[in-house]
């Protein structure tokens, strides 16, 4: 576990409430509109029976502890972005956006991907399993990130959910095995374009784009990010100049909405 573990990290068991929850999230986006808060969304969904056979408790958990936490953060911007793109980009692209927003709210998922998945991927490993997740959790406990420690039952559950969540988002093969095969995984151009613009419109300078932690979810170092930016710049989204130390970008769009329209 690298220096990221020395930062202020908050590992919780909340992934157990939904893992990736891909299909449920797409359904909830149909009923969400800008300005709709958690309570109103819950009423709409339950009245329509939109989540099928889910119990009332399960529906509330999915909305309040999964959808709301992940996608109504930042004044609902994640949900707005997802709803804007949902019917205009591929499902694989949408899953990558979902992964970013989920990992932003779940430090344990972010760190498991950057500290376990990508090092194993880079070393040529073929599989990742619950034992890897368990070792990661135990190390986090030993380092004081998880304090007090979780029960044995909870360690087993979170280990299972970590592996399952990676499978949901496409980093591992699907299935119920305790060990899953690592699948080829590459960041897609629409997300590269979006992340660069989001960081820019949040008021950060161009060089800060290279330092953003979201890139680590896709195994990208700073030089990799530069290459990705140069690649998508050929589509006319911006002009990239990089000296080896200083990144400068000439931006073409004046708002995030313009960027989203261009991506779609």
LUMDO-736131 format. One line per field, with one value per residue (C-alpha): x, y, z. Coordinates in pm, 1 decimal, decimal comma, always signed. Each point is the difference from the previous one (the first is absolute). Last residue first. Example, Ala and Ser with C-alpha at 12.3 -4.5 7.8 and 13.67 -1.06 7.14 Angstrom:
LUMDO-736131
X <- c(+1367,0;-137,0) $
Y <- c(-106,0;-344,0) $
Z <- c(+714,0;+66,0) $
//
This chain:
LUMDO-736131
X <- c(-2238,6;+346,9;-68,8;-329,5;+172,9;+274,1;-252,4;-183,8;+327,0;+33,2;+210,6;+128,5;+310,1;+275,1;+361,0;+196,6;+342,7;+194,8;+340,6;+272,1;+65,8;-79,5;-366,2;-238,1;-351,9;-274,7;-360,3;-310,9;+97,5;-17,5;+380,1;+8,4;-119,7;+341,6;+200,7;-200,0;+60,1;+372,0;+15,8;-188,6;+252,9;+285,0;-177,3;-50,1;-314,8;-120,8;-363,3;-112,1;+323,8;-140,1;-258,4;+276,7;+53,7;+365,9;+7,7;-296,5;+179,2;+238,6;-286,4;-92,4;-295,6;-322,0;-264,7;-52,7;+346,9;-42,5;-331,4;+149,4;+284,4;-235,5;-245,2;+250,7;+163,6;-345,6;-105,7;+327,0;-35,3;+231,6;+138,9;-72,8;+101,9;-170,7;+147,0;-139,5;-202,0;+69,6;-279,2;-213,6;-347,9;+17,5;+112,7;+354,4;+203,9;+52,0;-345,6;-185,3;-208,0;+309,0;+183,4;-306,1;-6,7;+361,8;-62,0;-328,7;+157,9;+275,5;-262,8;-198,0;+299,3;+125,8;-352,2;-29,3;+342,2;-104,3;+139,9;+291,0;-38,4;+158,3;+34,0;+272,7;+213,6;+287,3;-77,9;-364,8;+95,1;+228,0;-288,3;-225,1;+256,2;+64,0;-374,3;-28,4;+281,4;-160,0;-328,1;+150,6;+207,0;+108,9;+237,1;+300,2;+228,0;+182,5;-180,3;-341,5;+109,9;+117,7;-323,5;-237,9;+166,4;+91,7;-190,6;-311,5;-4,7;+66,0;-298,2;-227,6;+100,8;-31,8;-366,7;-161,5;+244,5;+13,3;-371,8;+22,3;+292,9;-157,0;-327,7;+187,3;+175,8;-331,2;-137,3;+280,5;-68,8;-373,2;+68,0;-72,5;-309,5;-281,4;+165,9;+209,5;-209,2;-139,3;+352,6;+117,5;-300,3;+34,0;+367,8;-79,7;-258,4;+107,0;+350,2;-139,6;-327,5;+171,2;+193,9;-170,9;-345,7;+16,9;+151,4;-101,1;-318,9;-132,3;+117,3;-73,5;-351,7;-71,7;+134,9;-219,5;-306,7;+72,8;+145,5;-231,1;+10,1;+219,3;-241,4;-298,1;-144,3;-102,8;+326,6;+208,1;-182,1;-6,6;+370,8;+82,5;-196,4;+189,0;+343,2;-31,2;-119,1;+162,6;+125,9;-215,9;+2,1;-249,1;+190,7;+324,7;-139,6;-19,9;+358,4;+112,3;-185,4;+159,8;+351,8;-20,0;+382,2;+10,9;-339,4;-37,7;+312,7;+204,3;-86,0;+250,6;+214,3;+360,6;+61,9;+339,6;+184,0;+331,3;+262,4;-153,7;+59,5;+371,1;+1,3;-163,1) $
Y <- c(+1280,9;+128,5;+335,6;+41,2;-85,9;+257,8;+270,9;-85,7;+24,5;+359,0;+229,2;-263,2;+18,1;+0,3;+66,8;-228,2;+54,2;-270,3;+84,2;-250,6;-203,5;+297,8;-81,8;+186,9;-132,7;+152,6;-61,7;-200,7;-16,8;-377,4;-10,6;+127,1;-345,8;-154,0;+285,6;-24,3;-375,3;+46,6;+264,4;-229,3;-277,0;+237,4;+78,5;-365,5;-184,0;-328,7;+69,9;+76,2;+197,1;+260,8;+95,4;+119,0;+331,2;+88,3;+34,5;+236,3;+217,3;+106,7;+178,4;+220,9;-83,0;+199,5;-271,9;+66,9;-136,4;-311,2;-73,0;+68,3;-248,1;-255,9;+31,4;-42,4;-300,9;-143,9;+33,2;-159,7;-330,6;-111,0;-346,1;-335,2;-345,6;-248,6;-147,8;-347,5;-38,9;-187,4;-72,7;-107,0;+144,4;+127,3;+303,3;+45,7;+271,2;+370,0;+28,2;+226,5;-280,2;-222,0;+260,8;+23,3;-375,9;-7,6;+276,3;-159,1;-334,7;+159,8;+216,9;-308,2;-198,7;+295,6;+52,0;-358,0;+15,6;+312,2;+333,3;+174,7;+313,6;+172,6;-65,7;+233,7;-92,5;-151,0;-352,1;+49,4;+108,1;-303,5;-227,4;+160,4;-45,9;-358,5;-67,4;+153,9;-216,8;-305,8;+96,8;-41,7;+154,2;-192,3;-1,3;+171,7;+168,6;+228,1;+303,1;-154,7;-92,9;+356,0;+125,5;-205,8;+30,7;+358,1;+197,0;-217,3;-77,8;+366,4;+128,5;-269,3;+67,3;+373,5;-35,1;+328,8;+90,6;-367,2;+2,5;+313,8;-135,4;-343,4;+146,0;+201,9;-318,0;-185,3;+266,7;-64,5;-375,2;+68,8;+198,2;+372,6;+205,8;-158,5;+44,6;+306,4;+283,0;-224,2;-92,9;+360,8;+115,3;-291,3;+83,3;+372,9;-52,7;+292,1;-147,6;-331,3;-118,4;-280,2;-208,9;+63,4;+42,5;-307,4;-237,8;+69,6;+201,7;-145,4;-358,6;-14,9;+138,6;-258,5;-281,5;+106,3;+26,3;-345,6;-44,7;-201,0;+242,1;+301,8;+238,6;-83,0;+328,1;+122,0;-125,8;+182,1;+329,5;-3,2;-80,5;+278,5;+246,4;-98,1;+3,9;+345,7;+91,4;+326,5;-134,4;-297,7;-357,6;-262,1;-131,7;+35,7;-250,9;-265,1;+57,0;-21,7;-326,4;-151,3;+89,5;-72,4;-16,0;-144,8;+96,5;+9,7;-205,1;+284,2;+185,9;-195,3;+305,5;+104,9;+368,6;+122,4;+306,6;-47,3;-245,1;-279,6;+198,5;-33,1;-357,6;-324,6) $
Z <- c(-2732,1;+87,9;-166,8;+185,2;+328,5;-65,9;-80,9;+322,4;+192,5;-111,4;-219,7;-241,0;-221,4;+261,0;-91,6;+230,2;+152,0;+182,0;+144,8;+85,5;-313,5;-221,6;-59,9;-228,4;-44,6;-213,6;+104,0;-89,2;-367,3;-44,2;-28,6;+358,1;+108,4;-68,7;+146,0;+319,4;+20,4;-58,3;+273,1;+235,3;-62,7;+88,7;+326,8;+92,9;-106,3;+148,6;-80,4;+354,9;+33,9;-237,0;+263,7;+235,5;-187,0;-41,2;-378,3;+0,8;+253,4;-277,6;-176,2;+293,8;+220,4;+1,4;+13,5;-370,5;-73,0;+215,2;-169,8;-341,7;+39,1;+152,7;-290,1;-280,3;+162,1;+72,6;-363,0;-118,3;+185,0;+279,5;-60,1;+160,7;-117,7;+235,4;+317,7;+65,7;+316,7;+324,8;+247,6;-293,4;-32,3;-355,2;-196,2;-122,2;+165,0;-79,0;-157,1;+242,1;+149,0;+22,1;+204,5;+224,2;+49,7;+112,1;+251,8;+106,5;+82,8;+206,3;+167,7;+101,9;+127,5;+204,0;+133,1;+123,6;+162,8;+186,5;-106,8;+164,6;+205,3;-178,4;-371,2;-124,8;+300,0;-198,8;+122,3;-95,4;-351,7;-23,3;+99,5;-260,0;-278,5;+105,0;-12,8;-344,5;-130,8;+161,4;-165,0;-340,7;-275,0;-307,0;-296,0;+151,9;-253,9;+243,3;-140,2;+67,5;+352,4;+63,1;-160,0;+212,2;+340,3;+91,7;-263,3;-12,9;+371,6;+72,6;-194,7;+139,2;+360,8;-51,9;-89,9;-105,6;-276,0;-98,0;-78,6;-213,6;-198,4;-43,5;-122,5;-263,2;-108,2;-12,6;-232,8;-246,2;+4,4;-42,4;-316,2;-23,3;-80,0;+198,8;+339,4;-80,8;+142,8;+274,7;+102,4;+5,7;+202,3;+241,7;+55,9;+38,5;+273,0;+216,7;+37,8;+124,4;-149,2;-191,6;+247,9;+331,6;-148,1;-222,3;+255,9;+359,4;-49,8;-324,6;+21,9;+372,6;-50,8;-268,8;+218,8;+289,8;-222,9;-134,7;-346,6;-224,6;-288,8;+49,5;-171,5;+217,4;-127,9;+345,6;+144,9;-258,4;+27,1;+379,6;+21,7;-245,3;+211,6;+313,0;-165,4;-154,3;-347,9;-108,6;-330,9;-100,4;+126,4;-112,4;-302,2;+194,4;+248,7;-270,4;-111,4;+362,0;+54,7;-311,9;+111,3;+373,3;+15,3;+353,1;+143,7;+373,7;+73,3;-144,3;+322,7;+213,8;+68,1;-57,7;+65,4;-118,3;+126,2;-173,7;+115,0;-203,2;-318,0;+75,2;-126,4;+117,2) $
//
